[in-house]
């Protein structure tokens, strides 16, 4: 750990180039089981992407005039962005509420969020029929300001920048740029505040996209509160993802994490579980309230009604109970199970809006079912994201401690406060 | 209140002068002359009681937009209702109803406030002042217009690497030169009637009044989704001839309005609130230092 915490001495451009070239080389074994399985999928995905670009969307997707949006929107973008919600919630908790307990997982979460936006929101690029026009909403003179998608596209772009600023001190630490790091770190709180406002709007905006599909979405799912539901569900979706990703990362990158942090991670998981339970309960309560208010009892007796209840009971109420149980009995396994069930619930929910409860009246034979090529490309995108995440985590201080010079600058003033704070943490951890 | 002629005129004169001054100073407020001269949306009235299913409109449409010409004598196409396609902007369908066979022409409805136009983030879809809803090549191909259309009219070229959205454009290129849409001109039965929307509604009402037994007393498109450019008359209830009657009268852009109105509010108030909380949670030693924690 100490060896990697040493920063390079970059004085000239030549130093920079040699450093980057050295870092680009793989660290560790190349032929691990993970690499051997995932690399072919990524390569196959790339080939399919080439076919899609040359021959058009019809060549690889099962999209139709009846179902214009498939899993690249309903899963890659809508689920991916919901899962990336952990970044705005944790930065809110750490930088706005200043709950230091979660500081240790902020960097990994922000990096995860940033990459999720780059890759999953980037999946829009593949889904755009006329992708070379992707810059039109940003540059040019034809702004469709009345469009929810206009808002969402701008927010994606701005939020990606915010997340990068939030993560950038880690890049500076990796390169050993001391003064630049100081400047970048001073931008963090501003980026956090901006990022939270953007996230509130585009998480809900993804739901608002569907408002004009009023006649096409099953009445049990269609409500004028779709944007609110999307926002609230992004809270537990994001936190569940932090639990899920953190659990895996702390095993995979265990050698980088000091034992002290490993121990505090269990307490972090407990806290996240508590947050998930709260958000899930609010979400469940709102759904029930709307069900009663809408007086749509008769619809519950239909096949779609059963499916609605499966989602509501099995993937909202059940994970809520699991989280509560896990927190009550301090059982991390149950909390991790809760995270997985609530993540599955988000996948089901977003796919309901975009594919399953969308035009529920169309018979199965004419419905959209994703082709194996769409699924392969989706898998390839996810795996590439994991590869990039791993590459960064192995080089920059994401899980490992920042280089010594970062802490040296502030320890003198910090020692006093830290000692003062210890009892306070213990109380909040209960 | 005691008002005599003199004070009444004074108030009136003052008011008018004020109004004239006010309206001349305020930019963007239309004056009476402008309103009268403003173009009214044009549209087409389809009288399904007159249509005989000859498909001349389909042929004329294909010819006018350089699409593959179809064999219009082929009767087998009526076996099941068809949708418009990327190479067929209008289709005629046959429906068996309680009052016998009815032929219905289908194409873009050219809504007064189209969902597809408000969905488009690059203004590739536009509602033209003549009335047509048209598509342009600055489109990104996001296909958001497709789920946003209550009539599911925009069609996307999935098989092309340079795909377009294809839909009826009410022959906008002809309208600008004072011509009628090709389908209207081709109709041998006067089932299609092209005029401004106001005239269409007048004409439709006139037909219903003159022959009340021949029509149900409803003009489809007068109020549906806030009013459409294409209007329909029928002798049977509209759900029997392939129309959705559950769409309501709210213009589709209204459904996203509430959300869009909240955007500036959230962007203004949320950061202010967050900054406030951030300041409140600052600890004493940090305030003295004036900086953030690393």
Interface residues (C-beta under 8 A of the other chain):
Chain A: X53 X54 X55 X56 X57 X58 X59 X61 X63 X64 X65 X66 X68 X69 X92 X95 X96 X97 X98 X124 X127 X128 X129 X130 X131 X133 X134 X136 X137 X140 X142 X143 X144 X146 X147 X148 X149 X150 X151 X153 X185 X186 X188 X189 X192 X193 X194 X196 X197 X200 X201 X204 X205 X208 X209 X210 X211 X212 X213 X214 X215 X216 X224 X227 X358 X406 X407 X409 X410 X413 X414 X416 X417
Chain B: X83 X85 X115 X117 X118 X119 X120 X121 X122 X123 X124 X137 X138 X139 X140 X141 X142 X143 X144 X146 X147 X148 X150 X152 X155 X156 X157 X158 X159 X160 X161 X162 X163 X244 X246 X247 X252 X253 X255 X256 X258 X259 X260 X263 X266 X267 X270 X271 X274 X275 X277 X278 X281 X282 X283 X285 X289 X291 X292 X293 X294
